[in-house]
Amino acid sequence: MFHTPQAVLRVGKLKSIECLRTAARHNSRTTVVPNADENKTVEILQGQTSPEAVIELAQVKIGSQKIRKDAVIAGDILLSASPSYFRPSCPEDYGYWQQKQLVLWTEASTNWLEEHVGSNILQTALHLDEATPHIHCLWVPINNEGKLSYRSTEFGGTRSGLSKLQDSYAAAVAHLGIERGIKFSPARHQKIRQYYTAVNSQETVLDLNLWLPEPEPEEQV
């Protein structure tokens, strides 16, 4: 049965410079990603191209301000859509996508990121070497007062605030025939939580496919 493609937006917190470095290595493919296809690409869409350059830019943006022990140093935004958007005739054909669909979604997604994190972007990477195309955006949570404060950004608020962000992203890709998932559905993303737990434990070998399930019908974005 065909299901209308759904938008996917998930966010993770990175709690130290070393955790940011681990995420940047994964996103830039300078570390082992077991299920990634080495014959396919990862494209850096914006920002720094190497993990060390990501770290350097983050440190410049944070500057000399004192960092609390429990501070969130950076965020990782993951954007995607159901496989049926990228390959409507064969959603189960992992690793395949239609180029036109990819280009339109990439443009809409990067525009949305520019609107919401803009000058705080450290690196935006398009992953084409896993089951379904997706974007990772690493960013540093500098608020309007120039302070490092994840909580005071729109990504660090309440569940209701995050729901509004999901509404916003779904609206940004709605013209592509992608819908928002059902609000407050019972679906939970335990695997993506495990992924960010691993990142914040400074694991050096990460495989997103092990923790990030394909979106399911009626799954909350």
N, C-alpha and C positions, 0 to 999 in steps of 0.2 A: 504494500500500500504506500502511495506517495504521501509524504508529509511536507507541509510548507516549511521551507528552511527557516531556522531560527538563529538569531544573533547570539553570540557568545562573548561575554565580557567578564573577566575574572581578574582580581587584583591580589597582589601579594606584597608583604612588607619585608624589607631586607634590613637587618638590625645591626650590621657592622660593615666596615669597609671590606673586610675579608669576605663577608657574605655577598656583597655587591660584586666583588671580583669573581667569586664562584659563578654567580648568575651571568656576568658578562662573558666569562669563558664559555659557558654553555651556549649562550645566545650567539656568540661569534664563532662557535665551533673550533675553539682552540683546545678543547678537551674532548675526551671520548664520549660519544653519544651512541650507545650500542645499536639502537634500532634506526638510526638515521642512515639514509642512502647516500653514500659518499659520491655517487655519480650525479646527484642533484645538488641544488645550490641553496645557500643562505645569502640573502641580499641585504646589505645595510642601507636602509632607506634614508636615514637621517642621523646626524651626530657622529660619534667617534667609531672608528673601525676596529680598534684593538681594545682588549680588556684594560690594559694599563692606561690607555688614553681616556677610557671611561672613568677610571679611578682619579686620574689627574683633574679631569673636568669637574667631577663631583667635589673634590677638595677645593678647587678654585671657587666654586659656587657657594660652598659652605663657609669658606674663609676662616677667619680666626675666632669665630664665635664658639663659645663653650658648648660642648655636646653632652647632654645628659646621658647617664649610664643606660637608661632604658629607651633612648631615642631611636626612632626609625630613620636610618640613614638615606634610604632610597626606596622607591616603589617599583614594582614590575607589573605592568598592565598587559594582559593577554587578550587579544581580540581574534575572533574567528567566526565561522558560521557553520551550520550543519553541512555535512558532505553533500547533501542533495542540492545545495546551491552551486558548489564548485563542479560537480559532475552529475547533473540531474538524471542522465540516462543510466548511470551505473554508480550509485552512491557507495556501493560496497567495494569499488575498485580502488583500494588504498594507493596513494601516491600519484594518482592521476587528477588533473584538473583541466577545465576549459580556459584557455588563455583570456578570452574576452571577459569571462566572469571574474577571473583573478584580477585583471587590470582595474575593472570598475570598483570592485570591493576594496582593493588596496588604496585607490584614490580616496574613496569615501572614508576609509578608516584612518588614513594619515591626516586627512583634513580634520577629523574629529579629535585626534590626538593633539594636533596643533592648537585647536581651540581650547582644549582643556588643560594641557600641561605646557604647551608652547616653549618658552625660553628655558624651562626646567628640564627639557629632554636631554638625556645623556646619549642614548642610542636607541634607534628604532630598527628592528631586524625582522625581515620577512623570512620565515622558515618554509622552504619548499621541499625539504628532504625527509619529511615525516608523513604520516598517514594523510593528513589534510592540511592545506595551507593555513598558517596562523602568524600573527604578528606579536612580538614581544617589544614593549617599550619600557626601557629603564629610565627613571627620572628621579630628580632629587626634590624633596618636598620643601621648597622655599616659599613661604607665604608672601602675601602682599606687603608685609612689613620688612621683608628681607630676612626673616628668621627661619631656621630649620624647625619645622613643626608639621609633621604629617597630620596630626589631629585637626589642625586648623584648615587644612585643604579640603576640597570637596570629596576626596577619596578617603578621608580619615574620619568621616562622620558616623552618623547612626545608620541602622539598617534601612531606614526610610530614605536617608540621603543617598545611599548606594543604589537603592531602587530607582531613584530619580536619574542617576547616572546611567543605569541600564536602560531606562526609558529614552534618554537622550541618544545613546549609541544606536538603539534600535530605530529611532527616528532618522538617524543619519544614513542608515542603510535600507530604509523602507522602500525607497524608489527602485531598489534592486530585487524586490519581491521577497525580502527577508523580514520576518516578523519577530517581535519580542516574545520570549517565553511567557508562560503563565506566571503572573506575579505570585510570590509566596507559595509556589508549588512545594510539595513535600520532597522534591529531589534535593539531594545534598551532595556537595563535591568533596567527599572525604579524600579522594585521591589527590586533588590539587592541593589540599591542605597538607597532605603528606609530602608533596613535592616541595613546598616552601619550607616545611619543617626540615627537610633534607638540606635545602640551600642554606638555611640559617644554622645548620649543624656543620656547615663548611665541607659537605661531601664534595669530592672531586670528580666523581663519575655520576652523572645524572641522565636519566632517560625519561623524557617527558611522556612518551607513549605508555610507560608503565603506570603513570599516575593520572594522566589526563584522558578520561573516557570520551568517546565520540558523543556529541549532544544527542539526547534521546527525545522522542515526541513528548511535548508538554513539559519539557525541562525548563526550569527557571534559568534565565541568562545570568 
